[in-house]
C-alpha cells in the first residue's frame, strides 16, 4: 500500500483548493489509491477533536489510516524533517511518497539518495513519475524490436530501491531459448532498472520454479550464476546490492501466485504475456505484449475509470507473501539463497530471514 508523507499545511491546501488548482491531482491520488497518511501536524492543530479538519474529513471519507509524525515544532525528532535533512541511513517504507514544501532540487536529491518518490509541492504534480502514462510494447518472435534498454529507460523506472522478479520459467530451456538467455535477460533488466547511484542498499528478489530446470542444472547452479551478475552490475554502482532467490515449485501452496510474469518495484509494475526471457541480440524470442504501469498511471489523471495499478501491485505482492509464508513452514526443505549462498559457514540460510523490503516480512 502506498504511504503519503506530508504536512498538515499541504493536506489542507490539497483539500481546500482541489477544485480550482493543480492540487486536484493530489486529491484524486488520495481518493483513488487510498494511501496511509503520515502527517506532521501544525503546532496548533485541531485534528484530534475537530471532525471538520481536512485530515479528519479525508480519513472519514476514504477510510484512510492516519499516522502522526509529530508537529512542525519537533524538527529535531520528526521523521519527515530527518528525511528533508537526509539524516536517515535508509527509508524502510518502500512505498513512501513524500510531498513536501521544499525546493524541486532538494526533492530530486532525496529521491536519488533513498530511491523513493519525493515531490516538491511547488512543482507541477504532472511531473511526478507516479502519474506518467502507461505504455505497451509488442515484441514479435524472430524480429527486431525495442529491447530492455528501450523499455526500461531511466525516465521509465527511476526512482527505486527494491525489486521483485517473478517468472516460473525464466531459466528453463525450450525450442526458442535457453537458461543462459534467462540469465542474460535478467542482467539486462537489472542493469537498466538499478540506478547508477544510490545512498542505500538495493534489494532484489528472483522467484522461479527450479523444477523447470533441465540439462543437469540445479537451483544452486542458477543462483550462483545470478549472484555473479552483481560483479557486472557494480561498475559505477558503489552501493551494496542484495540478491535473494527462491523457488516456488509446482505442488506447493499458492503456486498459482507465480503464474503471471511480473516485475514489481517500489512504484511500478511490468507485465509480459509470455516470458521475461524476452530478447536475444535485439530480436524477440517470443511474440508477446509488454506493459509497464506506474502505481497511479491510470485512475488518477489518465484512464480515470480504471483501477490504479497499485492495486495489482499490492495483490501480487500479497499473494507472494502468502506463498513465502507457506515455505517458511518447511524450514530446511525450502530452496532459498542470499547472494548466491544457501549456507553460511555450513549453516543453512532460512527463508525466514528474507530481506526484500517490498515483502515487509521482517
Order of alpha helices (4+ residues) and beta strands (2+ residues): beta-alpha-alpha-beta-alpha-beta-alpha-beta-alpha-beta-beta-alpha-alpha-beta-alpha-beta-alpha-beta-beta-beta-beta-beta-beta-alpha-beta-beta-beta
